[in-house]
């Protein structure tokens, strides 16, 4: 019987782009990211009602909300390292099975959390589990697709992920917060069963036969050029999580500080943000294919995002409807998340690719910890609006400098390894 990974490496020139994008590994990776985003943004949506049901009120909802968010991101940080190493040492599929199992169990248990301590522990565990989904999926997709359509493949994955955020809103609208977490866990278990038919990356199978260091995270730090490249690949994604982790997650508090005519519904803010991000993902990915350049498109979206952040924070308006429109504009500009993930996967050799592709997006998510800490500090001196502005300016300046440093990866051949 012929090895499925060998089949995956055969010439696929006779297949159309659509046929290649609809291959089982690509679709399963896309569905995995959908479950990933469902969980991440379900918390943003149900934060207030879930904490109120645990007898919290007033400013304690904001403080404990930040605590839970940071614990979830801490789980993502730790999980990103663990799953990334496993992905390069044991294979991409081992991560896709293990991560979704841990996430599913934690989410089902989250539906039965009786107090804030249990809630916090389960958010950490769920974050740890989710950490492997995106990186392993993107690594698998970039390695099984021809380089001329890699961008389309990662665009499909990222777009399905954003649909997961929209699904979280619909489910939270139809069910209470406990049932919403349980549904997320059940979806994860169903996805795990569907992965039985997925085959391993041919590039990894060939790499496995060689006597070469794989998944050694120390290699990212023992070479100056490689280290700067790695840090830069993380930093360019920070503005996205400044927007989603601060401006959108805490949109009710920003709406109150702005004196809007009606209270802001965090669920609606997430809905508008990620509905628009679907379009942003598709357009940024397709535009980079057209230009055959990823950096130019990332730069364009990053600058547009900064403009809308300035409008969000500085332009005086009182209409909640206009606020939701700005959330949509910010979501659209955050659509370069697709390209950020693709660039991270393309920057490094196959013996470190899963480690980088898994840790980079989770480290970006983890930057919400220092960003929210800085926001709380600045808030005490400059207030909610200007405190966020200071953090935003810092975030975008650093990200733009990092983008300038990185190489263009559109035409890069991925069948190579990093030397020790």
Protein Blocks (a to p, Z undefined) as FASTA:
>chain_A
ZZfklmmmmccklpcfklmmmpmklmmmmmmmmmmmmmmmmmmmmmmmmmmmnopahjll
mmmmmmmmmmmmmmmmmmmmmmmmmmmmnojklmmmmmmmmmmmmmmmmmmccbfklmmm
mmmmmmmmmmmmmmmmmmmmmmmpcfklmmmmmmmmmmmmmmmmmmmmmmmmmpcfklmm
mmmmmmmmmmmmmmmmpccdfklmmmmmpccdehiaklmmmpmklmmmmmmmmmmmmmmm
mmmmmmmmmmmmmmmmnopabdcdfklmmmmmmmmmmmmmmmmmmmmmmnopaklmmmmm
mmmmmmmmmmmmmmccfbfklmmmmmmmmmmmmmmmmmmmmmmmmmpcfklmmmmmmmmm
mmmmmmmmmmmmmmmmmmmmnojklmmmmmmmmmmmmmmmmmmmpccfklpcfbbcddZZ
